Amino acid sequence: MSELVFSRRHALQAIRQVNANGRDWLYENYPKPGGRRAESRTGFLLHGGVAFPVKPLGRLANALAGRPMIGNPITDVFRSYFQSLAFELTTDSVDAAEKAAAEDEAQEADERQRRQAETWARPRQALFRRQVFERYGAICLVTGCRTILSLEAAHVLPVAKGGTDKAWNGIPLRADIHRLLDAGTISIDPDTWTLNVDEDVLDDYGQYHGLELGYVLADRKGSTLLAEALRARGRI
């Protein structure tokens, strides 16, 4: 049996390939040893509102990692491995798994909308947003996006962690970039003012890795405080 060696990045690559080609493609191209196709009844990974069968998905991810599988580990081996990479798993049937995945995605969308509505409703937060946009302009510093409905004022150091609502503690970001900053999958180096992109999101956001932000961050009033806030964020 080949050892499972794939990383979360390989798993996400596998998920994108399945999204592009379909589940039947996955079953056909990554069957059980001997080429026998067998559709999964239980054992699914939930991601982005879709349920993925863990065994063929694991075989695909392992192949992407350069270790095509020869053996046929039981489903629980794949489940445990995907769980170790922080994926959500279920033992439900395919129909129940698809329903659960769709419900999870809908709940996440509702939560995003609720947070956005709260941001616009809180006068203090609205003032912070306006001041950050006045400081930098209504433009995402990473992507260059100028669509106002897509832009948010991101706290560099969250208020709950000792940050402030002063404008120097904020940067304008597109909503998805803001989520990545909050998740810790992107960060700004306070010494070089360059953007670091984690390998988990490198395939989709790798074009921004190493982006130089010093020209817009380093020479402004409060940049020393901003650098300290970035260092403090890195210690969270």
Backbone as CSV, one residue per row, in Angstrom:
resi,resn,N_x,N_y,N_z,CA_x,CA_y,CA_z,C_x,C_y,C_z
1,MET,0.846,-1.200,0.000,0.000,0.000,0.000,0.875,1.241,0.000
2,SER,0.597,2.157,-0.895,1.337,3.404,-0.931,0.964,4.258,0.270
3,GLU,1.950,4.892,0.844,1.702,5.788,1.969,1.007,7.048,1.493
4,LEU,0.061,7.535,2.297,-0.587,8.805,1.971,0.383,9.928,2.292
5,VAL,0.710,10.718,1.297,1.735,11.751,1.476,1.257,13.135,1.049
6,PHE,0.062,13.239,0.505,-0.371,14.515,-0.050,-0.615,15.554,1.053
7,SER,-0.456,16.808,0.677,-0.673,17.923,1.589,-2.072,18.497,1.362
8,ARG,-2.454,19.448,2.194,-3.735,20.118,2.002,-3.772,20.814,0.636
9,ARG,-2.648,21.356,0.221,-2.594,22.003,-1.087,-2.907,21.009,-2.201
10,HIS,-2.353,19.799,-2.132,-2.649,18.780,-3.144,-4.125,18.408,-3.102
11,ALA,-4.685,18.313,-1.894,-6.101,17.977,-1.760,-6.970,19.054,-2.403
12,LEU,-6.619,20.315,-2.200,-7.388,21.398,-2.813,-7.246,21.393,-4.339
13,GLN,-6.062,21.029,-4.820,-5.876,20.877,-6.269,-6.784,19.770,-6.803
14,ALA,-6.861,18.669,-6.054,-7.717,17.550,-6.454,-9.177,17.974,-6.479
15,ILE,-9.599,18.717,-5.488,-10.979,19.199,-5.428,-11.292,20.076,-6.634
16,ARG,-10.361,20.950,-7.007,-10.599,21.806,-8.174,-10.710,20.981,-9.459
17,GLN,-9.901,19.933,-9.563,-9.981,19.093,-10.758,-11.320,18.368,-10.838
18,VAL,-11.797,17.907,-9.695,-13.096,17.219,-9.681,-14.212,18.212,-9.996
19,ASN,-14.124,19.413,-9.463,-15.128,20.429,-9.777,-15.154,20.732,-11.273
20,ALA,-13.991,20.700,-11.900,-13.896,21.006,-13.324,-14.364,19.843,-14.201
21,ASN,-14.108,18.602,-13.736,-14.344,17.431,-14.586,-15.525,16.561,-14.174
22,GLY,-15.969,16.689,-12.940,-17.123,15.925,-12.486,-16.745,14.683,-11.695
23,ARG,-17.707,14.222,-10.905,-17.472,13.054,-10.051,-17.281,11.777,-10.862
24,ASP,-18.030,11.641,-11.974,-17.861,10.444,-12.812,-16.423,10.347,-13.324
25,TRP,-15.852,11.492,-13.701,-14.449,11.517,-14.138,-13.536,11.007,-13.029
26,LEU,-13.812,11.406,-11.800,-12.990,10.962,-10.671,-13.082,9.450,-10.500
27,TYR,-14.297,8.915,-10.539,-14.468,7.472,-10.384,-13.796,6.704,-11.518
28,GLU,-13.890,7.232,-12.737,-13.329,6.537,-13.897,-11.800,6.546,-13.880
29,ASN,-11.204,7.645,-13.464,-9.761,7.791,-13.554,-9.006,7.388,-12.296
30,TYR,-9.708,7.292,-11.168,-9.050,6.895,-9.913,-9.877,5.824,-9.213
31,PRO,-10.004,4.665,-9.910,-10.812,3.561,-9.380,-10.020,2.744,-8.353
32,LYS,-10.625,1.673,-7.884,-9.922,0.739,-7.010,-8.809,0.046,-7.788
33,PRO,-7.848,-0.572,-7.079,-6.790,-1.313,-7.781,-7.388,-2.338,-8.741
34,GLY,-6.790,-2.477,-9.904,-7.313,-3.380,-10.914,-8.248,-2.692,-11.882
35,GLY,-8.492,-1.407,-11.645,-9.324,-0.648,-12.564,-10.811,-0.786,-12.351
36,ARG,-11.217,-1.422,-11.228,-12.651,-1.630,-10.990,-13.282,-0.367,-10.419
37,ARG,-14.264,0.145,-11.138,-14.967,1.342,-10.670,-15.939,0.950,-9.567
38,ALA,-15.935,1.713,-8.492,-16.871,1.478,-7.394,-17.254,2.821,-6.796
39,GLU,-18.518,3.175,-6.924,-18.964,4.449,-6.403,-19.150,4.366,-4.892
40,SER,-18.739,5.408,-4.217,-18.800,5.428,-2.756,-20.242,5.553,-2.286
41,ARG,-20.542,4.830,-1.219,-21.853,4.929,-0.579,-21.784,5.796,0.669
42,THR,-20.661,5.720,1.363,-20.434,6.555,2.545,-18.981,7.009,2.512
43,GLY,-18.658,7.998,3.319,-17.292,8.489,3.381,-17.055,9.619,2.403
44,PHE,-17.488,10.824,2.777,-17.377,11.977,1.893,-16.725,13.155,2.604
45,LEU,-15.990,13.932,1.812,-15.396,15.184,2.269,-16.308,16.317,1.804
46,LEU,-16.604,17.259,2.701,-17.482,18.378,2.376,-16.651,19.632,2.177
47,HIS,-16.812,20.241,1.000,-16.029,21.445,0.716,-16.743,22.279,-0.326
48,GLY,-16.966,23.552,-0.011,-17.558,24.462,-0.975,-18.941,24.076,-1.436
49,GLY,-19.727,23.434,-0.561,-21.078,23.048,-0.922,-21.161,21.774,-1.738
50,VAL,-20.062,21.021,-1.840,-20.015,19.788,-2.629,-19.455,18.666,-1.761
51,ALA,-19.967,17.441,-1.973,-19.471,16.261,-1.272,-18.563,15.461,-2.209
52,PHE,-17.361,15.129,-1.742,-16.378,14.404,-2.549,-16.081,13.058,-1.904
53,PRO,-16.136,11.957,-2.663,-15.812,10.645,-2.108,-14.335,10.568,-1.725
54,VAL,-14.063,10.180,-0.483,-12.707,10.336,0.036,-11.688,9.391,-0.604
55,LYS,-12.098,8.175,-0.959,-11.102,7.236,-1.478,-10.566,7.649,-2.855
56,PRO,-11.409,7.845,-3.861,-10.844,8.286,-5.152,-10.227,9.682,-5.071
57,LEU,-10.792,10.555,-4.236,-10.199,11.882,-4.082,-8.809,11.771,-3.472
58,GLY,-8.647,10.883,-2.498,-7.337,10.676,-1.893,-6.336,10.103,-2.874
59,ARG,-6.798,9.199,-3.738,-5.895,8.647,-4.758,-5.425,9.743,-5.716
60,LEU,-6.357,10.612,-6.118,-6.007,11.722,-6.998,-5.016,12.665,-6.307
61,ALA,-5.283,13.013,-5.055,-4.400,13.927,-4.328,-3.010,13.321,-4.165
62,ASN,-2.952,12.018,-3.894,-1.657,11.369,-3.735,-0.885,11.353,-5.058
63,ALA,-1.615,11.167,-6.174,-0.978,11.211,-7.491,-0.429,12.605,-7.766
64,LEU,-1.178,13.643,-7.372,-0.706,15.007,-7.554,0.537,15.291,-6.720
65,ALA,0.674,14.547,-5.620,1.855,14.680,-4.767,3.023,13.838,-5.271
66,GLY,2.823,13.132,-6.400,3.899,12.332,-6.977,3.986,10.915,-6.463
67,ARG,2.931,10.427,-5.791,2.939,9.076,-5.243,1.639,8.350,-5.614
68,PRO,1.488,7.924,-6.887,0.287,7.180,-7.269,0.118,5.943,-6.394
69,MET,-1.120,5.663,-6.031,-1.377,4.575,-5.087,-1.561,3.248,-5.798
70,ILE,-1.043,2.210,-5.155,-1.160,0.854,-5.676,-2.125,0.050,-4.817
71,GLY,-2.032,0.221,-3.495,-2.867,-0.523,-2.571,-4.268,0.053,-2.471
72,ASN,-5.050,-0.502,-1.549,-6.438,-0.102,-1.392,-6.767,0.049,0.096
73,PRO,-6.302,1.122,0.731,-6.604,1.332,2.145,-8.109,1.437,2.370
74,ILE,-8.546,1.110,3.563,-9.967,1.220,3.877,-10.357,2.705,3.961
75,THR,-11.643,2.952,3.876,-12.150,4.322,3.854,-11.701,5.118,5.070
76,ASP,-11.675,4.483,6.243,-11.324,5.209,7.470,-9.893,5.745,7.433
77,VAL,-9.010,5.081,6.690,-7.636,5.578,6.558,-7.649,6.920,5.835
78,PHE,-8.410,6.983,4.745,-8.524,8.246,4.007,-9.224,9.303,4.853
79,ARG,-10.290,8.892,5.537,-11.027,9.846,6.369,-10.105,10.481,7.411
80,SER,-9.364,9.651,8.116,-8.483,10.155,9.172,-7.424,11.087,8.597
81,TYR,-6.917,10.737,7.412,-5.872,11.567,6.814,-6.424,12.926,6.411
82,PHE,-7.598,12.935,5.775,-8.196,14.214,5.395,-8.542,15.049,6.630
83,GLN,-9.002,14.390,7.697,-9.301,15.114,8.929,-8.044,15.745,9.511
84,SER,-6.910,15.070,9.378,-5.654,15.629,9.881,-5.245,16.877,9.112
85,LEU,-5.807,17.045,7.908,-5.535,18.234,7.099,-6.624,19.287,7.274
86,ALA,-7.466,19.098,8.291,-8.495,20.078,8.678,-9.646,20.174,7.683
87,PHE,-9.993,19.057,7.024,-11.172,19.025,6.176,-12.353,18.471,6.964
88,GLU,-13.549,18.845,6.531,-14.768,18.337,7.166,-15.200,17.054,6.476
89,LEU,-15.487,16.016,7.250,-15.862,14.714,6.724,-17.232,14.301,7.246
90,THR,-17.871,13.387,6.517,-19.132,12.808,6.974,-19.187,11.353,6.562
91,THR,-19.943,10.556,7.316,-20.152,9.140,6.971,-21.531,8.938,6.359
92,ASP,-22.241,10.024,6.074,-23.581,9.928,5.491,-23.538,9.358,4.079
93,SER,-24.723,9.004,3.573,-24.850,8.582,2.189,-24.589,9.769,1.279
94,VAL,-24.446,9.503,-0.011,-24.109,10.576,-0.933,-25.179,11.661,-0.953
95,ASP,-26.459,11.262,-0.932,-27.525,12.266,-0.956,-27.491,13.122,0.301
96,ALA,-27.318,12.455,1.459,-27.267,13.197,2.720,-26.016,14.065,2.788
97,ALA,-24.912,13.555,2.237,-23.669,14.320,2.242,-23.791,15.568,1.381
98,GLU,-24.400,15.423,0.190,-24.604,16.571,-0.680,-25.498,17.612,-0.006
99,LYS,-26.532,17.149,0.675,-27.427,18.075,1.370,-26.690,18.807,2.480
100,ALA,-25.877,18.053,3.256,-25.121,18.665,4.349,-24.122,19.688,3.819
101,ALA,-23.455,19.359,2.708,-22.482,20.284,2.126,-23.163,21.565,1.662
102,ALA,-24.308,21.423,1.020,-25.036,22.597,0.548,-25.517,23.450,1.720
103,GLU,-25.989,22.792,2.791,-26.441,23.530,3.968,-25.292,24.278,4.634
104,ASP,-24.120,23.625,4.709,-22.945,24.281,5.295,-22.563,25.518,4.496
105,GLU,-22.576,25.393,3.170,-22.214,26.522,2.321,-23.224,27.658,2.478
106,ALA,-24.512,27.302,2.569,-25.546,28.323,2.733,-25.397,29.038,4.072
107,GLN,-25.073,28.277,5.123,-24.883,28.882,6.437,-23.692,29.832,6.437
108,GLU,-22.605,29.430,5.757,-21.430,30.296,5.677,-21.763,31.577,4.911
109,ALA,-22.541,31.456,3.837,-22.928,32.640,3.073,-23.804,33.567,3.918
110,ASP,-24.736,32.971,4.671,-25.587,33.772,5.552,-24.760,34.503,6.597
111,GLU,-23.752,33.806,7.135,-22.913,34.411,8.159,-22.093,35.561,7.571
112,ARG,-21.584,35.376,6.351,-20.841,36.459,5.702,-21.731,37.684,5.492
113,GLN,-22.974,37.444,5.055,-23.890,38.550,4.841,-24.238,39.234,6.163
114,ARG,-24.407,38.437,7.224,-24.729,39.013,8.527,-23.597,39.900,9.022
115,ARG,-22.344,39.416,8.876,-21.209,40.216,9.325,-21.100,41.511,8.525
116,GLN,-21.357,41.425,7.217,-21.285,42.625,6.390,-22.360,43.621,6.795
117,ALA,-23.581,43.111,7.054,-24.667,43.997,7.471,-24.350,44.672,8.796
118,GLU,-23.755,43.927,9.731,-23.387,44.499,11.016,-22.320,45.578,10.846
119,THR,-21.389,45.324,9.912,-20.332,46.299,9.671,-20.911,47.631,9.199
120,TRP,-21.874,47.554,8.290,-22.479,48.788,7.777,-23.376,49.448,8.820
121,ALA,-23.946,48.633,9.733,-24.904,49.171,10.701,-24.219,49.841,11.887
122,ARG,-23.011,49.431,12.253,-22.348,49.984,13.429,-21.694,51.310,13.075
123,PRO,-22.131,52.407,13.697,-21.562,53.721,13.368,-20.044,53.765,13.523
124,ARG,-19.521,53.151,14.585,-18.077,53.192,14.814,-17.329,52.483,13.695
125,GLN,-17.868,51.320,13.276,-17.230,50.575,12.205,-17.343,51.332,10.883
126,ALA,-18.488,51.970,10.670,-18.669,52.753,9.441,-17.666,53.908,9.382
127,LEU,-17.403,54.534,10.533,-16.424,55.615,10.587,-15.025,55.088,10.285
128,PHE,-14.694,53.929,10.856,-13.392,53.308,10.600,-13.232,53.034,9.107
129,ARG,-14.264,52.490,8.492,-14.221,52.183,7.066,-13.985,53.452,6.252
130,ARG,-14.713,54.510,6.566,-14.570,55.753,5.825,-13.159,56.329,5.970
131,GLN,-12.623,56.277,7.202,-11.295,56.846,7.437,-10.201,56.036,6.743
132,VAL,-10.353,54.732,6.723,-9.373,53.882,6.025,-9.412,54.168,4.525
133,PHE,-10.611,54.321,3.975,-10.738,54.617,2.549,-10.189,56.009,2.232
134,GLU,-10.361,56.933,3.144,-9.791,58.271,2.930,-8.267,58.219,2.956
135,ARG,-7.729,57.342,3.770,-6.270,57.229,3.918,-5.623,56.624,2.681
136,TYR,-6.256,55.585,2.139,-5.641,54.854,1.033,-6.384,54.985,-0.296
137,GLY,-7.623,55.440,-0.230,-8.469,55.398,-1.408,-9.345,54.158,-1.367
138,ALA,-10.429,54.178,-2.095,-11.341,53.036,-2.141,-10.828,52.029,-3.162
139,ILE,-9.767,51.331,-2.777,-9.131,50.356,-3.667,-8.475,49.275,-2.824
140,CYS,-8.631,48.035,-3.229,-7.958,46.933,-2.539,-6.456,47.054,-2.786
141,LEU,-5.682,47.107,-1.708,-4.240,47.294,-1.851,-3.552,46.076,-2.467
142,VAL,-4.221,44.931,-2.445,-3.618,43.711,-2.993,-4.020,43.495,-4.443
143,THR,-5.313,43.555,-4.722,-5.791,43.194,-6.062,-5.994,44.385,-6.976
144,GLY,-6.122,45.582,-6.391,-6.428,46.749,-7.201,-7.908,46.908,-7.494
145,CYS,-8.748,46.049,-6.904,-10.194,46.110,-7.128,-10.744,47.440,-6.618
146,ARG,-11.618,48.066,-7.428,-12.244,49.333,-7.052,-13.762,49.216,-6.917
147,THR,-14.302,48.012,-6.985,-15.744,47.812,-6.832,-16.114,48.026,-5.372
148,ILE,-16.781,49.117,-5.079,-16.975,49.541,-3.705,-17.708,48.505,-2.863
149,LEU,-18.678,47.787,-3.468,-19.428,46.793,-2.711,-18.573,45.587,-2.345
150,SER,-17.438,45.430,-3.002,-16.546,44.309,-2.710,-15.466,44.667,-1.697
151,LEU,-15.386,45.948,-1.333,-14.281,46.412,-0.494,-14.673,46.495,0.972
152,GLU,-13.715,46.168,1.830,-13.896,46.240,3.273,-12.670,46.883,3.904
153,ALA,-12.867,47.459,5.073,-11.745,47.986,5.845,-11.319,46.906,6.829
154,ALA,-10.160,46.345,6.623,-9.670,45.243,7.464,-8.815,45.785,8.602
155,HIS,-9.110,45.350,9.819,-8.243,45.680,10.944,-6.959,44.857,10.833
156,VAL,-5.820,45.507,10.899,-4.548,44.782,10.894,-4.418,43.978,12.181
157,LEU,-4.603,44.627,13.312,-4.667,43.949,14.605,-6.101,44.065,15.098
158,PRO,-6.830,42.943,15.205,-8.230,43.001,15.619,-8.414,43.732,16.947
159,VAL,-9.519,44.454,17.064,-9.815,45.169,18.297,-9.869,44.198,19.477
160,ALA,-10.406,43.005,19.248,-10.515,42.007,20.309,-9.147,41.530,20.803
161,LYS,-8.105,41.777,20.002,-6.746,41.359,20.372,-5.878,42.547,20.760
162,GLY,-6.518,43.671,21.052,-5.751,44.838,21.477,-5.570,45.892,20.408
163,GLY,-6.206,45.715,19.261,-6.100,46.682,18.184,-6.986,47.898,18.422
164,THR,-6.998,48.793,17.479,-7.731,50.041,17.605,-8.519,50.319,16.337
165,ASP,-9.484,51.232,16.446,-10.239,51.658,15.275,-9.616,52.879,14.603
166,LYS,-8.385,53.202,14.968,-7.676,54.286,14.288,-7.377,53.863,12.846
167,ALA,-7.370,54.823,11.960,-7.205,54.507,10.537,-5.890,53.814,10.231
168,TRP,-4.823,54.109,10.983,-3.531,53.489,10.683,-3.557,51.978,10.915
169,ASN,-4.540,51.483,11.683,-4.665,50.052,11.962,-5.570,49.358,10.947
170,GLY,-5.830,50.016,9.841,-6.693,49.408,8.838,-6.120,49.512,7.445
171,ILE,-6.511,48.581,6.595,-6.160,48.628,5.174,-7.380,48.205,4.364
172,PRO,-7.601,48.815,3.217,-8.737,48.423,2.379,-8.416,47.160,1.581
173,LEU,-9.295,46.183,1.694,-9.094,44.911,0.997,-10.393,44.431,0.379
174,ARG,-10.284,43.726,-0.729,-11.441,43.036,-1.284,-11.896,41.983,-0.275
175,ALA,-13.176,41.676,-0.244,-13.734,40.829,0.807,-13.023,39.481,0.930
176,ASP,-12.706,38.836,-0.198,-12.064,37.523,-0.104,-10.639,37.637,0.432
177,ILE,-9.944,38.719,0.096,-8.589,38.921,0.624,-8.659,39.191,2.128
178,HIS,-9.686,39.926,2.552,-9.902,40.170,3.979,-10.103,38.852,4.728
179,ARG,-10.904,37.942,4.145,-11.125,36.635,4.786,-9.802,35.871,4.923
180,LEU,-8.967,35.951,3.896,-7.682,35.246,3.945,-6.769,35.852,5.011
181,LEU,-6.806,37.167,5.151,-6.009,37.821,6.188,-6.470,37.371,7.561
182,ASP,-7.784,37.341,7.773,-8.323,36.916,9.064,-8.002,35.456,9.344
183,ALA,-7.950,34.640,8.288,-7.658,33.213,8.462,-6.166,32.941,8.626
184,GLY,-5.339,33.947,8.374,-3.895,33.767,8.515,-3.238,33.129,7.317
185,THR,-3.958,33.016,6.199,-3.365,32.400,5.007,-2.660,33.419,4.107
186,ILE,-2.840,34.706,4.402,-1.970,35.728,3.830,-1.509,36.631,4.968
187,SER,-0.357,37.222,4.808,0.178,38.116,5.835,1.106,39.125,5.173
188,ILE,1.363,40.208,5.890,2.270,41.244,5.389,3.497,41.283,6.290
189,ASP,4.668,41.160,5.702,5.912,41.215,6.455,6.176,42.665,6.856
190,PRO,6.242,42.969,8.157,6.418,44.358,8.588,7.820,44.908,8.347
191,ASP,8.759,44.049,8.021,10.125,44.509,7.761,10.351,44.809,6.284
192,THR,9.757,44.007,5.419,9.947,44.197,3.980,8.718,44.760,3.286
193,TRP,7.571,44.771,3.989,6.303,45.238,3.445,5.883,44.424,2.222
194,THR,6.201,43.138,2.228,5.787,42.267,1.136,4.701,41.317,1.623
195,LEU,3.880,40.882,0.681,2.764,39.992,0.995,3.215,38.538,0.926
196,ASN,2.885,37.770,1.942,3.159,36.337,1.958,1.854,35.577,1.785
197,VAL,1.844,34.591,0.903,0.655,33.774,0.633,0.952,32.337,1.041
198,ASP,0.117,31.789,1.908,0.297,30.425,2.395,0.075,29.415,1.271
199,GLU,0.722,28.266,1.378,0.619,27.255,0.316,-0.800,26.730,0.152
200,ASP,-1.639,26.808,1.206,-3.009,26.323,1.091,-3.807,27.081,0.046
201,VAL,-3.461,28.335,-0.197,-4.220,29.142,-1.161,-3.328,29.631,-2.300
202,LEU,-2.157,29.028,-2.422,-1.179,29.501,-3.399,-1.664,29.342,-4.837
203,ASP,-2.415,28.276,-5.112,-2.871,28.062,-6.486,-3.811,29.171,-6.952
204,ASP,-4.686,29.633,-6.073,-5.656,30.651,-6.460,-5.149,32.073,-6.251
205,TYR,-4.218,32.245,-5.308,-3.772,33.597,-4.965,-2.256,33.770,-5.072
206,GLY,-1.589,32.812,-5.676,-0.140,32.860,-5.777,0.397,34.052,-6.537
207,GLN,-0.435,34.642,-7.400,0.037,35.801,-8.165,0.325,36.993,-7.268
208,TYR,-0.184,36.951,-6.032,0.047,38.061,-5.108,1.198,37.793,-4.136
209,HIS,1.752,36.597,-4.166,2.857,36.265,-3.259,4.080,37.125,-3.606
210,GLY,4.627,37.772,-2.582,5.778,38.631,-2.794,5.429,40.040,-3.259
211,LEU,4.125,40.346,-3.309,3.699,41.674,-3.749,4.301,42.749,-2.839
212,GLU,4.900,43.732,-3.428,5.540,44.830,-2.692,4.485,45.880,-2.336
213,LEU,4.294,46.111,-1.033,3.304,47.076,-0.570,3.935,48.276,0.129
214,GLY,5.271,48.305,0.172,5.965,49.392,0.849,5.652,50.758,0.268
215,TYR,5.418,50.799,-1.045,5.187,52.094,-1.703,3.930,52.768,-1.176
216,VAL,2.980,51.972,-0.657,1.731,52.551,-0.176,1.614,52.522,1.347
217,LEU,2.410,51.675,2.008,2.295,51.524,3.462,3.427,52.178,4.244
218,ALA,4.630,52.113,3.719,5.808,52.428,4.532,5.995,53.903,4.839
219,ASP,5.608,54.782,3.970,5.945,56.195,4.126,4.794,57.052,4.645
220,ARG,3.745,56.435,5.130,2.607,57.184,5.635,2.735,57.425,7.139
221,LYS,2.066,58.453,7.618,2.014,58.714,9.047,1.369,57.510,9.740
222,GLY,2.006,57.037,10.793,1.490,55.869,11.507,2.061,54.557,11.022
223,SER,3.016,54.599,10.061,3.543,53.346,9.506,4.304,52.540,10.562
224,THR,4.943,53.233,11.523,5.643,52.511,12.596,4.645,51.752,13.455
225,LEU,3.518,52.403,13.768,2.469,51.733,14.537,1.872,50.576,13.739
226,LEU,1.720,50.776,12.440,1.198,49.720,11.575,2.130,48.510,11.592
227,ALA,3.434,48.758,11.507,4.406,47.660,11.528,4.323,46.888,12.845
228,GLU,4.157,47.603,13.951,4.027,46.934,15.248,2.742,46.115,15.314
229,ALA,1.684,46.648,14.719,0.422,45.910,14.685,0.559,44.629,13.860
230,LEU,1.301,44.701,12.771,1.533,43.503,11.958,2.330,42.460,12.731
231,ARG,3.317,42.916,13.499,4.107,41.978,14.314,3.230,41.353,15.395
232,ALA,2.382,42.172,16.001,1.488,41.646,17.031,0.503,40.642,16.443
233,ARG,0.032,40.916,15.226,-0.881,39.987,14.577,-0.187,38.652,14.328
234,GLY,1.078,38.705,13.962,1.822,37.481,13.712,2.018,36.629,14.945
235,ARG,1.853,37.224,16.110,2.010,36.466,17.364,0.700,35.892,17.882
236,ILE,-0.405,36.232,17.216,-1.714,35.739,17.667,-1.810,34.241,17.447
